[in-house]
Every structure is written in structure tokens, then in C-alpha cells.
């Protein structure tokens, strides 16, 4: 499938600024959920843009730099664990995506979101299941969001050593769970995800 088919169809209908939105970090036990919104220029797509999970860390970093450089506009937002616990991960993700869209320096004409997510915005939108793999601008958003969140979690590893955040990004790996059992929860652990260790 042509990754640009969604954008091309929208451009053909007269939409100029098509924005892709994706989130990273819905599943981890620790850390924020991070969302990115990106408007890519028409023509000259960046080679290799794909679902961020399919790319090596090195490739992701290189693509993230290129996307930020070439984008018409991009924005990244995070919603912290305390808010996730308060309003639940689904609502936190919707809020995060909305904030990312509204933080763009250029207002989009149309918004494409990954998954099955309707946002509380006054801009036309469409959600695409597996959008990060099938739609160019959503794939671009998934890459910059993942690079940003991984860097954030690596920084948290310095604040809360012993949990392996630089390796597991807060996901519930065996070594991460062993660390929780040994040392307890940190302030960045999601209490709604870690009830059995409270």
C-alpha cells in the first residue's frame, strides 16, 4: 500500500496542511504518554518513514532529525503519570493528542490519527487503524514521539537508577518488575498500572 495515499487523496480534495498524530507509551508501567503531531510538506517524502517500532534506535534518531528539519510544523506533548491515573490512559492519550495538534505553529486543515481515536478538536479528522505503518504523516509522528519518549525515559534512569528505564522505557519487563519488587515504586510509576505493588 502507498503510504502517501491518505495525504494524496486529501490534497486532491483541496486540503493543504494534513497533520499526522500518534502516541507512544500507552502500555508502560512508568513515565508519561507522549504524542506528536506533524505536518509534512507535499512531495519529497523522506525515505524509510515507517511505524517507529519497526526501526532500529539509530535509524529512528536519524529519521527524527530529518522529520523535524523538513516538517512544515511539528509539536510534541506529554501527559504525566499522575494525570493518567486520574483520567485513565485512553482519556490521557486523547488529551495528549489534542494538545499536540493545538501546539502546532501552523493550523492543520485535516488531522489523521493513529488507531481508533476521535479528538476533541474543531478540525476535520479521520482515525486510521495501524496508521503508523500505513500512513506517511502518522509514521513520521510515531518516530519523533518515540525518540522523544525514549530520551525522556533515559533521563529518568539517571534520577531513578536501578529500574533500567534507559533500556525498558518503563515497560513491564522482567528486570523492571524485579526492580519494583526490590525497591518499590518511583514517583513516575503509574499507580493505576501498578496496583499489586502498592
C-alpha positions as CSV (number, residue, x, y, z in Angstrom):
1,X,0.0,0.0,0.0
2,X,1.2,3.5,-0.8
3,X,1.9,5.3,2.5
4,X,1.0,8.6,0.9
5,X,-2.4,7.5,-0.3
6,X,-4.3,9.2,2.5
7,X,-2.4,12.5,2.2
8,X,-2.6,12.5,-1.6
9,X,-6.4,11.9,-1.5
10,X,-6.8,14.8,0.9
11,X,-4.5,17.1,-1.0
12,X,-6.5,16.3,-4.2
13,X,-9.7,17.4,-2.3
14,X,-8.0,20.8,-1.5
15,X,-6.7,20.2,2.0
16,X,-3.3,21.8,2.2
17,X,-2.0,21.1,5.7
18,X,-2.6,17.5,6.6
19,X,-1.4,16.5,10.0
20,X,-0.5,13.1,11.3
21,X,-0.8,12.3,15.1
22,X,0.5,9.4,17.0
23,X,1.2,8.4,20.6
24,X,4.0,6.4,22.3
25,X,3.8,4.9,25.8
26,X,0.2,3.8,26.4
27,X,1.4,0.4,27.8
28,X,4.3,1.2,30.2
29,X,4.2,0.9,33.9
30,X,6.2,4.2,34.3
31,X,6.6,7.5,32.6
32,X,4.3,9.8,30.6
33,X,2.4,9.1,27.4
34,X,4.0,11.2,24.6
35,X,2.2,12.4,21.5
36,X,3.5,14.1,18.4
37,X,1.6,16.0,15.6
38,X,3.4,16.6,12.3
39,X,2.5,18.4,9.1
40,X,4.9,17.2,6.3
41,X,5.4,19.1,3.1
42,X,3.8,17.8,-0.1
43,X,6.1,15.9,-2.4
44,X,9.7,14.8,-1.5
45,X,8.7,12.2,1.2
46,X,11.5,11.1,3.5
47,X,12.7,7.6,2.6
48,X,12.3,5.0,5.3
49,X,9.5,6.5,7.4
50,X,7.6,3.6,9.0
51,X,6.0,2.5,12.2
52,X,8.7,3.5,14.8
53,X,8.6,0.1,16.4
54,X,9.9,-1.5,13.2
55,X,13.0,0.7,13.1
56,X,16.3,0.4,15.0
57,X,17.1,3.2,17.5
58,X,19.8,4.6,15.3
59,X,17.6,4.7,12.2
60,X,14.8,6.3,14.3
61,X,17.1,9.0,15.6
62,X,18.3,9.9,12.1
63,X,14.8,10.0,10.7
64,X,13.5,12.0,13.7
65,X,16.2,14.7,13.0
66,X,15.2,14.8,9.3
67,X,11.5,14.9,10.0
68,X,11.9,17.9,12.5
69,X,14.1,19.6,9.9
70,X,11.7,19.2,6.9
71,X,8.3,19.4,8.5
72,X,6.0,22.3,7.8
73,X,5.3,22.2,11.6
74,X,5.7,19.6,14.4
75,X,4.8,19.5,18.1
76,X,5.3,17.0,20.9
77,X,3.3,16.9,24.1
78,X,3.4,14.6,27.2
79,X,0.8,13.7,29.8
80,X,2.3,12.7,33.1
81,X,1.5,9.6,35.2
82,X,-0.5,11.5,37.8
83,X,-2.9,12.6,35.1
84,X,-3.0,9.1,33.5
85,X,-4.0,7.8,37.0
86,X,-6.7,10.4,37.4
87,X,-8.4,10.2,34.0
88,X,-7.3,6.8,32.6
89,X,-4.9,6.0,29.8
90,X,-7.4,6.3,27.0
91,X,-8.5,9.8,28.0
92,X,-4.9,10.8,28.7
93,X,-3.9,9.7,25.2
94,X,-6.8,11.7,23.7
95,X,-5.8,14.8,25.7
96,X,-2.2,14.4,24.7
97,X,-3.0,14.1,21.0
98,X,-5.3,17.2,21.2
99,X,-2.6,19.2,23.0
100,X,0.0,18.2,20.3
101,X,-2.4,19.3,17.5
102,X,-3.2,22.6,19.2
103,X,0.5,23.2,19.8
104,X,1.4,23.3,16.1
105,X,2.7,26.6,14.8
106,X,0.6,26.0,11.6
107,X,-3.1,25.1,12.0
108,X,-3.9,21.9,10.1
109,X,-6.8,21.6,7.6
110,X,-7.2,18.0,8.3
111,X,-6.0,15.6,11.1
112,X,-5.2,11.9,10.7
113,X,-4.8,10.0,14.0
114,X,-3.4,6.5,14.6
115,X,-5.7,3.8,16.0
116,X,-9.4,4.4,16.7
117,X,-9.2,7.8,18.3
118,X,-11.6,10.8,17.9
119,X,-10.2,14.0,19.3
120,X,-12.0,16.9,20.9
121,X,-10.9,19.4,18.2
122,X,-12.7,21.6,15.7
123,X,-10.8,20.4,12.7
124,X,-11.9,17.6,10.3
125,X,-10.3,14.3,11.3
126,X,-10.1,10.6,10.5
127,X,-8.6,7.8,12.5
128,X,-6.6,5.0,10.7
129,X,-6.0,1.6,12.3
130,X,-2.3,0.8,12.0
131,X,-1.9,4.3,10.8
132,X,1.8,4.4,11.9
133,X,2.6,1.7,9.4
134,X,0.1,2.7,6.6
135,X,0.2,6.5,6.6
136,X,3.3,8.6,6.0
137,X,2.5,11.6,8.3
138,X,1.3,9.3,11.1
139,X,4.5,7.2,10.7
140,X,6.5,10.5,10.9
141,X,4.7,11.4,14.1
142,X,5.3,8.0,15.7
143,X,9.1,8.3,15.0
144,X,9.5,11.7,16.7
145,X,7.3,10.8,19.6
146,X,9.2,7.6,20.3
147,X,12.6,9.2,20.0
148,X,11.4,11.9,22.4
149,X,9.9,9.5,24.9
150,X,13.0,7.2,24.9
151,X,15.2,10.2,25.6
152,X,12.9,11.2,28.4
153,X,13.0,7.7,30.0
154,X,16.8,7.6,29.6
155,X,17.0,10.9,31.6
156,X,14.7,9.4,34.3
157,X,17.1,6.5,34.5
158,X,19.6,8.9,35.9
159,X,17.1,10.2,38.5
160,X,15.8,6.7,39.5
161,X,18.7,4.3,38.9
162,X,18.2,0.5,39.1
163,X,14.9,0.3,37.2
164,X,16.6,0.1,33.7
165,X,14.4,2.9,32.3
166,X,17.1,3.6,29.6
167,X,16.6,0.0,28.3
168,X,12.9,-0.8,29.0
169,X,11.4,2.8,28.6
170,X,9.1,2.0,31.6
171,X,7.6,-1.1,30.0
172,X,7.0,-4.1,32.3
173,X,10.0,-6.2,31.5
174,X,11.0,-9.0,33.9
175,X,14.0,-6.9,35.2
176,X,11.8,-3.9,35.7
177,X,9.3,-5.8,37.7
178,X,12.1,-7.4,39.8
179,X,13.4,-3.9,40.5
180,X,9.9,-2.7,41.6
181,X,9.6,-5.8,43.9
182,X,13.0,-5.0,45.4
183,X,13.0,-1.2,45.6
184,X,9.3,-0.2,45.4
185,X,7.6,2.3,43.1
186,X,9.1,5.7,42.0
187,X,7.1,8.9,41.6
188,X,6.9,8.3,37.8
189,X,5.2,4.9,38.1
190,X,1.6,4.9,37.1
191,X,-0.3,3.9,40.2
192,X,-3.3,2.6,38.2
193,X,-0.9,0.2,36.3
194,X,1.0,-1.0,39.4
195,X,-1.7,-1.7,42.0
196,X,-0.3,-5.1,43.0
197,X,2.9,-3.4,44.3
198,X,1.3,-0.7,46.3
